[in-house]
Amino acid sequence: MKTIVGAPKELFLGDARVALTPDSALHLQKLGFECLVEIGAGQKSGFSDEAYRSAGVTVVDSAAELYDQAHVVVKVRPPEPSEMERLRPGQTLISFFYPTQNKELLEQAKHTGANVIAMDMVPRISRAQKMDALSSMANIAGYRAVIEAGNNFGRFFTGQVTAAGKVPPAKVLVIGAGVAGLAAIGTATSLGAITYAFDVRPEVAEQIESMGAEFVFLDFKDQVADGAATGGYAAPSSPEFREKQLRKFRELAPEIDIVITTALIPGRDAPKLWLADMVAMMKPGSVIIDLAAERGGNCDLTVAEQRVVSDNGVVVVGYTDFPSRMAAQASTLYSTNIRHMMADLTPAKDGKIVHNMEDDVIRGATIAFEGGITFPPPLPKIQAIATQKPKEREKEPTPEEKRAVEAATFKAQTRSQSILLLVATVLLLIVGSQAPASFMNHFVVFVLACFVGFQVIWNVSHSLHTPLMAVTNAVSGIVILGALLQIGSGSWLVVVLAALSVLVATINIVGGFMVTRRMLAMFQKS
């Protein structure tokens, strides 16, 4: 019997996403799974029931029927209590869950006996990037935030000079340079805005500047200690750092047209970074997009799910459904994350789930297993190794010790070279005393030829594809010269060998230049 994967319709009001698309269903079927979807589940995302049927997915009439048949239930939003009641022992639920904020829901999962995998708990390690649904959704949210800002902003993003007058470029400030922040920076910059970005982690400055934005740096000596944290997230800042941060924002507020805030710390309410007095300093018509609205917002005036206008005409947008506003794209990315998770749960690719709790990714994302709560997970093995105390660096030698080592090395090299020269001299004396005079004449010519040839070859300019090819051509040139001198010697055997030498060496030289010509052509415009 095959394992059945089912995707019900999302109950959360206004969420248009779906956890299973026709394309991801095709991939799951290749892994050996059967797929179910509730009728109308993908309609808001642009995936019709007929498209699912064409992909081999069974469309059922109700959520109750889907929960009864499916062995694995995949969702986007955290399950409602009524959906948790439908789960049975041994059944697997895969969705966003946020266990820190939903402890009652976690207890309910324990009592059902179902296995729950939270996509928001996937550890941020290299191997798990393909399953990082938080980053997938944050990427869309950052892009959509800039689009929403443009919709509420009364001017162009880019500066223009027209016959009707000059339009200055918009100035955008992005607070937080995580996945959503970087997506917002890239979008704002591509639209022509002057973009500034701030993050408590100064190490992201290079990423920000590489995208064409200006990093707002605070001259604070403990910024690294306060801002850096494990898992790719920022940590809470010290009171002193926070005061300097707010002071900097107050300096920027009168000049900024659009503020996009993305600052969130897992398991905590969103920190207040853009206060009411900063909003009052902004120009009328300015826009604030708060991506942290679902956790209380980074702005004092943010109201979740609403667009409000301050007394001085600043628009504050607190929507929490930015990914859902691009439902087709969000569903495609999220279903791909789900599909990769299912692939890790199916090592044999035979449609049979193996819940390996020794695997860092599966163990980290599993928050309830076989009737027990497994949240919080232990540190991943890779991270545990990384957090071990590093080995102490070897003590560097002092200048006196370096000089002593260099002197000893020089003496050893001089001794070995002297012995080698002495041995060579003795051998030459022995040969000279025993060999005839004609041999010595040839031997002297041979030694001089070696010396001159070495100097000629190694002084060749490396204008060919590689230095090795240049040296090879130089050797071939000497071979040709020697062969030409021997061609007229009279012996037919010597003439044949010399002619072959000229032919082979010529092939080597011509081939070297042809390869170089082809390599240079790769870098030339047609």
C-alpha positions in Angstrom: 0.0 0.0 0.0 1.4 3.4 -1.0 1.7 6.3 1.3 -0.9 9.0 0.6 0.0 12.7 0.8 -2.9 15.1 1.1 -3.2 18.9 1.0 -6.4 20.4 2.5 -7.8 23.9 1.8 -6.3 26.6 4.2 -8.8 27.6 6.8 -7.0 30.9 7.7 -9.1 33.7 6.3 -7.4 35.4 3.4 -4.6 32.9 2.9 -4.6 32.0 -0.8 -1.6 29.6 -0.7 -1.7 25.8 -1.0 0.9 23.3 0.1 0.7 21.0 -2.9 0.9 22.2 -6.6 0.4 20.0 -9.7 4.1 20.2 -10.4 5.2 19.1 -6.9 2.6 16.3 -7.0 4.4 14.9 -10.1 7.7 14.8 -8.2 6.1 13.2 -5.2 4.5 10.5 -7.4 8.0 9.7 -8.7 9.0 9.1 -5.1 6.3 6.5 -4.8 3.5 8.6 -3.1 -0.1 9.0 -4.0 -1.5 12.6 -3.8 -4.8 14.0 -2.6 -6.1 17.5 -2.6 -9.3 19.0 -1.2 -11.6 20.4 -3.9 -10.9 24.1 -4.5 -7.7 24.1 -2.4 -5.5 25.6 -5.1 -8.1 27.8 -6.8 -7.0 31.0 -5.2 -3.4 30.3 -6.2 -4.4 29.7 -9.8 -4.3 25.9 -9.7 -7.6 24.4 -10.9 -9.0 21.0 -9.8 -8.6 19.9 -13.4 -4.9 20.8 -13.4 -4.5 18.5 -10.3 -6.4 15.7 -12.0 -4.2 16.0 -15.1 -1.2 15.6 -12.8 -2.6 12.4 -11.4 -3.9 13.9 -8.1 -7.1 12.6 -6.6 -9.5 15.5 -5.8 -11.7 14.7 -2.7 -14.9 16.5 -1.8 -14.1 17.5 1.9 -11.4 18.0 4.4 -12.8 15.1 6.6 -12.4 12.7 3.7 -8.9 13.9 3.0 -7.8 13.5 6.7 -9.3 10.0 6.8 -7.4 8.8 3.7 -4.1 10.7 4.0 -1.1 9.3 5.8 0.8 12.6 5.5 -1.1 16.0 5.7 0.7 19.0 4.3 -0.4 22.6 5.1 0.9 26.1 5.0 -0.5 27.9 8.0 -0.4 26.4 11.5 -3.3 24.0 12.0 -6.5 25.2 13.7 -7.6 23.2 16.8 -10.4 21.7 14.8 -7.8 20.4 12.3 -5.7 19.0 15.1 -8.7 17.0 16.3 -8.8 15.2 12.9 -5.3 13.8 13.2 -4.9 10.2 14.3 -2.0 8.3 15.9 0.8 7.6 13.4 -0.3 10.2 11.0 2.2 12.9 10.0 1.5 16.7 9.7 3.9 19.0 7.9 3.2 22.7 8.1 4.3 26.0 9.7 3.7 25.6 13.4 5.6 28.2 15.5 5.8 25.9 18.6 7.1 28.7 20.9 4.0 30.8 20.3 1.5 27.8 20.1 2.2 25.8 23.2 -1.5 24.8 23.6 -1.5 23.5 20.0 1.7 21.6 20.7 0.0 19.9 23.7 -2.9 19.0 21.5 -0.5 17.4 19.0 1.0 15.3 21.8 -2.5 13.9 22.8 -3.4 13.0 19.2 -0.3 10.8 18.9 0.5 12.3 15.4 4.0 13.2 14.2 4.3 16.9 13.6 7.1 18.4 11.5 7.3 22.2 11.7 8.7 23.8 8.5 9.6 26.9 10.5 11.9 24.7 12.7 14.1 23.4 9.8 17.7 24.1 11.0 19.6 26.7 9.1 22.4 24.5 7.9 23.7 24.1 4.3 22.1 20.8 3.7 18.7 22.0 4.7 18.6 25.1 2.5 16.3 23.4 0.0 13.8 22.9 2.8 14.1 26.4 4.3 10.5 27.5 3.9 11.0 30.6 6.1 13.5 32.0 3.6 11.3 31.1 0.7 8.4 33.1 2.2 10.6 35.9 3.5 12.1 36.4 0.0 8.6 36.9 -1.4 7.6 39.2 1.5 10.7 41.5 0.9 9.9 41.8 -2.8 6.2 42.4 -2.2 6.9 45.0 0.5 8.6 47.2 -2.0 5.8 46.8 -4.5 3.2 47.7 -1.8 5.4 50.7 -0.9 5.3 51.8 -4.5 1.5 51.4 -4.6 1.2 53.8 -1.6 3.9 56.2 -2.5 3.0 59.2 -4.6 6.2 59.5 -6.7 8.6 57.5 -8.9 11.3 55.4 -7.2 13.9 56.5 -9.8 14.8 60.1 -10.4 13.7 61.7 -13.6 14.4 64.9 -15.5 11.5 65.7 -17.9 10.2 68.8 -19.7 7.6 69.1 -17.0 10.2 69.3 -14.2 12.7 67.3 -12.2 11.6 64.3 -10.0 14.1 63.4 -7.2 14.7 59.7 -6.5 13.0 58.1 -3.6 15.1 57.3 -0.5 14.4 53.9 1.0 15.6 52.6 4.4 15.5 48.9 5.0 15.9 47.9 8.7 17.1 44.3 9.0 19.3 42.6 6.3 18.0 39.1 6.6 16.4 37.2 3.6 13.4 39.6 3.5 15.6 42.7 3.9 18.0 41.7 1.2 15.1 41.0 -1.2 13.7 44.4 -0.4 17.1 46.0 -1.0 17.5 44.3 -4.4 14.0 45.3 -5.5 14.3 49.0 -4.3 17.7 49.4 -5.9 16.6 47.9 -9.2 13.7 50.4 -9.3 16.2 53.2 -9.1 15.7 54.3 -5.4 18.6 55.5 -3.3 18.6 52.7 -0.8 20.0 52.6 2.8 20.1 49.5 5.0 20.8 48.9 8.6 21.5 45.6 10.5 22.9 44.9 14.0 25.3 42.5 12.4 28.1 44.6 10.7 29.3 41.5 8.9 26.4 41.9 6.4 27.7 45.3 5.2 29.5 43.7 2.2 26.3 42.0 1.1 24.3 45.2 1.4 26.9 47.3 -0.5 27.3 44.6 -3.2 23.5 45.1 -4.0 24.0 48.8 -4.5 22.7 50.0 -1.1 24.5 52.0 1.5 25.1 50.4 4.9 24.2 52.5 7.9 27.0 51.8 10.3 27.0 52.7 13.9 30.3 53.5 15.6 29.7 51.2 18.5 32.6 49.0 19.8 30.3 46.1 21.0 28.1 46.0 17.9 29.4 42.5 16.9 28.9 41.0 20.3 25.4 42.5 20.6 24.2 41.7 17.1 25.6 38.3 16.2 23.7 35.2 17.1 23.5 31.6 16.0 21.1 30.2 13.5 21.3 33.2 11.1 19.2 35.5 13.2 20.0 38.7 15.1 20.1 38.7 18.9 18.7 41.3 21.3 20.8 44.4 21.6 22.1 46.0 24.7 20.3 49.2 26.0 23.3 51.3 25.1 23.4 50.0 21.5 19.6 50.5 21.2 19.9 54.1 22.2 22.5 54.8 19.7 20.5 53.0 17.1 17.4 55.0 17.7 19.4 58.2 17.7 20.7 57.3 14.2 17.2 56.6 13.0 16.0 60.0 14.2 18.8 61.6 12.1 17.6 59.7 9.0 13.8 60.1 9.5 13.4 63.6 7.9 15.1 62.5 4.7 13.7 59.0 4.2 10.6 58.5 2.0 10.0 54.8 2.5 10.9 52.6 5.5 10.7 48.8 5.4 11.2 47.1 8.7 12.0 43.4 8.9 13.4 42.9 12.4 12.3 39.8 14.2 13.9 37.6 16.8 12.5 34.0 17.0 10.3 33.4 20.0 10.0 37.1 20.9 7.7 40.0 20.1 9.0 42.3 17.4 11.4 45.0 18.8 10.1 48.6 18.5 12.6 50.4 16.2 10.6 53.1 14.4 9.0 55.1 17.2 6.1 57.6 17.0 8.4 60.6 17.1 10.3 59.3 14.1 7.0 59.0 12.2 6.2 62.6 13.1 9.6 63.7 11.6 8.9 62.1 8.2 7.5 64.0 5.3 3.8 63.8 4.4 3.2 61.0 1.9 6.0 58.9 3.2 5.4 55.1 3.6 6.3 52.6 6.3 5.9 48.9 5.5 6.1 46.8 8.6 6.9 43.1 7.9 6.9 42.3 11.6 3.3 43.3 12.1 2.2 39.8 13.0 4.4 39.9 16.1 3.4 43.4 17.2 5.4 45.4 14.6 8.6 47.3 14.6 6.7 50.7 14.3 4.7 52.2 17.2 1.8 53.0 14.8 1.5 49.6 13.2 -1.9 47.9 13.3 -1.8 44.3 12.1 -3.8 43.6 8.9 -4.5 47.4 8.4 -3.3 50.4 6.5 -3.3 53.5 8.8 -2.4 57.1 8.1 -0.7 59.2 10.8 -1.6 62.7 11.8 1.1 64.1 9.5 0.1 62.0 6.5 2.5 59.1 6.8 1.1 55.8 5.6 1.8 52.8 7.8 1.1 49.4 6.3 0.8 46.4 8.7 -0.4 43.6 6.3 0.7 40.1 7.4 -0.1 38.3 4.2 2.6 39.5 1.8 3.5 36.0 0.6 -0.2 35.2 0.1 -0.6 38.3 -2.1 1.7 36.4 -4.5 -0.1 33.1 -4.0 1.0 31.3 -7.1 4.7 32.0 -6.6 4.5 31.4 -2.8 2.7 28.1 -3.3 5.2 26.9 -5.9 8.2 27.7 -3.6 6.6 26.3 -0.5 5.5 23.1 -2.2 9.0 22.6 -3.4 10.3 22.9 0.2 7.7 20.3 1.2 8.7 18.0 -1.6 12.4 18.1 -0.5 11.3 17.3 3.0 9.4 14.3 1.8 12.4 13.2 -0.2 14.5 13.2 3.0 11.8 11.3 4.8 11.9 8.7 2.0 15.6 7.6 1.7 14.7 4.5 -0.4 12.5 6.5 -2.8 9.9 3.8 -2.5 7.1 5.9 -1.0 7.7 4.5 2.5 8.4 7.1 5.2 11.4 6.6 7.5 11.3 9.1 10.4 15.0 9.1 11.2 15.5 11.0 14.4 19.3 10.7 14.1 19.1 13.0 11.1 19.8 16.6 12.1 17.3 18.1 9.7 14.4 15.8 10.5 15.1 15.8 14.2 15.3 19.6 14.3 12.0 20.1 12.5 10.1 17.4 14.4 8.3 18.9 17.4 6.0 15.9 18.2 6.7 12.3 17.6 4.9 9.1 18.7 2.9 10.7 21.4 5.7 12.8 22.9 6.8 16.4 22.5 10.3 16.7 21.0 10.6 20.5 21.0 13.0 22.1 21.6 15.5 20.0 19.6 19.1 19.6 20.5 21.8 21.5 18.7 22.7 20.1 15.3 25.9 18.1 15.3 27.5 20.5 12.9 26.6 23.5 15.1 27.7 21.7 18.3 31.1 21.0 16.7 31.3 24.7 15.6 30.5 25.9 19.1 33.4 23.9 20.7 36.4 25.9 22.0 38.8 26.4 19.1 42.4 25.1 19.5 44.9 27.7 20.7 47.0 29.1 17.9 50.7 28.2 18.0 52.9 30.9 19.4 54.6 32.8 16.6 58.4 32.9 16.8 60.1 36.2 17.8 62.3 38.1 15.2 65.5 36.7 16.9 64.1 33.1 16.6 63.2 33.7 12.9 66.7 35.0 12.2 68.3 31.9 13.9 66.1 29.6 11.9 67.0 31.4 8.6 70.7 31.2 9.5 70.5 27.5 10.2 68.6 26.9 6.9 71.2 28.9 4.9 74.1 26.9 6.5 72.4 23.6 5.7 71.7 24.6 2.1 75.3 25.9 1.6 76.7 22.6 3.0 74.6 20.4 0.7 75.5 22.6 -2.4 79.2 22.5 -1.5 79.2 18.7 -1.3 77.3 18.4 -4.6 79.9 20.7 -6.4 82.8 18.7 -4.8 81.4 15.4 -6.0 80.7 16.9 -9.6 84.3 18.2 -9.7 85.8 14.9 -8.7 83.7 13.1 -11.4 84.8 15.5 -14.1 88.5 15.1 -13.1 88.1 11.3 -13.4 86.4 11.5 -16.8 89.0 14.1 -18.0 91.9 11.9 -17.0 90.5 8.7 -18.7 88.5 9.9 -21.8 90.1 10.8 -25.2 90.5 14.4 -26.3 87.7 14.1 -28.9 85.2 13.1 -26.3 86.1 16.1 -24.1 85.5 18.4 -27.0 82.0 17.0 -27.5 81.4 17.0 -23.7 82.3 20.7 -23.4 79.9 21.5 -26.3 77.2 19.4 -24.6 77.6 21.3 -21.2 77.5 24.7 -22.9 74.5 23.7 -25.0 72.6 22.6 -21.8 73.5 25.9 -20.1 72.6 28.1 -23.1 69.4 26.1 -23.8 68.3 26.4 -20.2 68.7 30.2 -20.2 66.9 30.5 -23.6 64.0 28.3 -22.6 63.3 29.8 -19.2 63.6 33.4 -20.4 60.8 32.9 -23.0 57.9 35.3 -22.5 54.7 33.4 -21.4 52.5 34.9 -24.1 50.8 31.6 -24.9 47.8 30.0 -23.1 50.0 28.6 -20.2 53.6 29.0 -19.2 54.1 25.3 -19.7 53.0 25.6 -23.4 55.4 28.5 -23.9 58.3 26.5 -22.5 57.3 23.4 -24.6 57.3 25.6 -27.8 60.8 26.9 -26.9 62.1 23.3 -26.5 60.5 22.4 -29.8 62.2 25.3 -31.5 65.6 24.1 -30.3 64.7 20.6 -31.6 63.9 22.0 -35.0 67.2 24.0 -35.1 69.2 20.9 -34.2 67.4 18.8 -36.7 67.9 21.3 -39.5 71.7 21.2 -38.8 71.7 17.4 -39.1 69.6 17.1 -42.3 72.5 17.6 -44.6 74.9 15.3 -42.8 74.8 12.7 -45.6 73.6 9.5 -43.8 70.1 8.6 -45.0 69.2 7.4 -41.5 70.2 10.7 -39.9 68.3 12.6 -42.6 65.1 10.6 -41.9 65.3 11.0 -38.2 66.0 14.8 -38.5 63.0 15.2 -40.9 60.7 13.4 -38.4 62.1 15.6 -35.6 61.2 18.7 -37.6 57.7 17.4 -38.4 56.8 16.4 -34.8 58.2 19.7 -33.3 56.4 21.7 -35.9 53.1 20.0 -35.0 53.7 20.8 -31.4 54.4 24.5 -32.1 51.4 25.0 -34.4 49.1 23.2 -32.0 50.2 25.5 -29.2 49.4 28.6 -31.2 46.0 27.1 -32.3 45.0 26.4 -28.7 46.0 29.8 -27.6 44.0 31.4 -30.4 40.9 29.5 -29.4 41.3 30.5 -25.8 41.6 34.2 -26.7 38.5 33.9 -28.9 36.5 33.0 -25.9 37.1 36.4 -24.4 36.5 38.4 -27.6 33.1 39.9 -28.6 31.7 38.5 -31.8 
